[in-house]
Amino acid sequence: MLTFEEVNNRLKDILSTELGEKKVYDKDVAEALDIDPAYFAVLKKRGRLPLEAVVAFCAKRSISINWLLYDQMPRTLEENTEKFATVRYFKQINASAGGGALNEDEKPETLYIDENIVRMLGGKQHLKWIDAINVIGDSMEPLIRDGATIFVDRSVTEIGGGGIFVVRTLAGTFVKRLIKRSDGRVELLSINPLYQSETVLLDEIEIIGKVVGKMEGRKF
């Protein structure tokens, strides 16, 4: 995957053409991505691409996201389509404050994944259970960073020995580490020590699925 600066320069080149070959600055890119310039500066400093905004930018202009992020030319993709598969992609879920997305009323987008990720997720026959979600919030950092894309296996709704899950509560939908206690209650834990854990009854939550991977990250 190209670096933040490399992708940013490509975005500037695209905008320069649209704006009449004028010099394009970071604030122009932020505006095109519908992102606050100050927040864009923070993302640039951290080297974190706003993937959701970039995907929307490319879709609006019919630009290949693979070219922008991975320097893969469309012709190459057409010749190797058998190497790619798709999963449903939901725009966001809030890891810190709840609310989020991942509801059945939201129309998901399509995310193309290569054969290496397909194998990691259990093979093509298992992709019907997999959803990709953009995570907003820092409560699961450093394991799952703000802006990461996670892969959720909806076929796994039992806590078992624990793990990272997407869970719906009365307060909203979260990404949390779940631990089932001997008294039947469930602990909802954040990785970031700035956030407190919460203990709830099992029938007070709905487990959407287990997080089994993340974009550009290791398998959990």
C-alpha positions, 0 to 999 in steps of 0.5 A, a space after each residue: 500500500 502506498 504511503 500517506 504522502 504518495 496517495 496525497 500527491 496523487 489526490 493533488 494531481 487529480 484535483 489540479 486537473 479539475 481546478 485548472 492546473 492550479 497549485 493544490 494544497 493539503 487544505 484543498 485535498 481535505 475539502 475534496 474529501 469532506 474532512 476538516 483541514 485541522 483533522 486532515 493535518 493530524 491524519 497526515 502527521 500520523 500517516 493514517 489515510 482516511 479510507 472511507 473518504 478516499 473510497 468516496 472520492 474515487 467512486 465519485 470520479 470513477 477512479 480505481 481505488 487499487 491504482 490510488 492505494 496500491 499502484 495497480 493499473 485497471 488493466 492488470 486488475 481485469 486480467 487477474 479478477 479471479 484473484 479478487 473477491 468482495 465483501 460488504 463494507 459498512 462506512 463506520 462503527 464507533 469504537 469509543 462512544 457508541 452509535 456507529 453503524 452496522 444496521 440492516 437499514 444501511 446500504 453497504 458498499 462493496 470492498 474488493 479484497 485480494 486472495 491473501 486476505 480471502 485465505 486469512 478470512 477462511 476462504 471464498 466459501 466463508 465470505 458470505 459471513 464476513 463484513 468489513 467495517 471502518 472503525 471510528 474512535 481510539 478506545 481499542 488502540 493500539 490494537 485497532 486504530 482509529 480509521 482501521 478497517 476490520 473484518 467481522 465474522 457474523 457466524 461467530 456469535 458465542 463468546 467462548 474463550 473471549 476475543 474482539 467482537 462487534 456488540 450492540 448494546 442499549 448505548 450503541 454498537 461497539 468494538 470491544 474485547 468480551 470476557 464471559 465471567 463465571 457469574 454469567 455476566 459479560 465484561 466489555 473491555 477497551 484496550 486503551 487504558 483511558 476507557 473504563 470497562 463495563 459489565 453487563 448481563 448477557 441478555 442485555 447485548 447482541 453479539 454481531 460477530 467476531 473480529 477476525 482481521 483488520 486491513 494492513 494488520 495481523 489476524 487476531 
